[in-house]
């Protein structure tokens, strides 16, 4: 892409709302690059900034596409969550049914066990009695299945018989009576019988209580089992209800997540396309580490954008190359028109006179009547921007100086695409930089040796072989150091300034300060160098120097 071509990106078509940066957006990016590195991070920030600018086309397209995607996504999400809700309601119904089923089963079982309680006690008592009373069949037939006082009395009578007949049972009862056979002769018959009857009654009561406890324990275990099952189902119910309650919140979270992912996806698409366009245009390249690097072509485009912006500030009108004649040429009279581009340089008076002479009776202007201004080649001076980077220049002063360097580079390319420019920075030391990329990375630090900076600037112009040169010395102070002893910093600077003037190199001493000492130094330097003194604040520095450069060179 040639330098003169405007950087353009395809616009978004009306029926294609895919977010895309416009040429104006890219121009905004270019204007910010005189003091910022073009990195992956900076490009991401730029894309995000443009997507959030409410008045930008890309923001409108972005919002429209997001709205379309949101509608589609929400429809799918609503459908999914409606199905989920129905499934949960169905599960809740199943759990309710299961709870009722367990409750009914529990009640039936507990009633059944309550009904079987007496039978169970009787059966176990029979088993206990049968150990000592062998005719259990007769016994069971006699007492039936009900446990009551009559049954208990009948058992007592039978156990009395066992007491006399069964040695083991007798020992058991005697033990309960609290005496051994050694001492039972001390008691009367009535006393022994009463003690025996009481012991048998106690034995039966203990067996009954023992059996009842066992049965009640079984009932408790069964009830606990059902309660556990019911508790399990209740927890399941609570979980489903909680999930159902959270369904709306979850649905909104999914919507927000889908939107965030779509925003990120679209942003990455815009970023990828921007990088591809910049790379295809030759403005960036990727190094061996996968990092973005700026090219000199990009620096030229940035310079042009800044120059056009500053030109409008300086002259109150937009820059138009055709309005100012053929760039890089000098006026050399008039002649016939050769191509349509020359119409912009039409000489109205000579054209009307020629038309009158060719066809006096016709007022219609013909192509052969046209007389245009002609230009011849003009050599541009070698330009040196010598910028103070001492500690006091940190911040807006150095930023303004960098912007000025870009603007003058852009102006020079308009005046003469083959024009030459050098960038020199100085504090106590002086460096001749290779390009604008290096200038962008410079930071302010240290003292000031203006003499040596002027010496290097003069040498650069002299070595260029150009017939003329112009040096812009940008500073905010006065010299503090000298490399050439015994000359002090002021003497060194004045001596170099005088050499510059004697070599017919134009020196512009530009002061970004209002201190009396700095002003006195700059005025004296201007006097000895036969140059020009310019005072400007950081906000107007680029405008002041572009105005001077344009008047001087163009």
Order of alpha helices (4+ residues) and beta strands (2+ residues): alpha-alpha-alpha-alpha-alpha-alpha-alpha-alpha-beta-beta-alpha-beta-alpha-beta-beta-alpha-beta-beta-alpha-alpha-beta-alpha-beta-alpha-beta-alpha
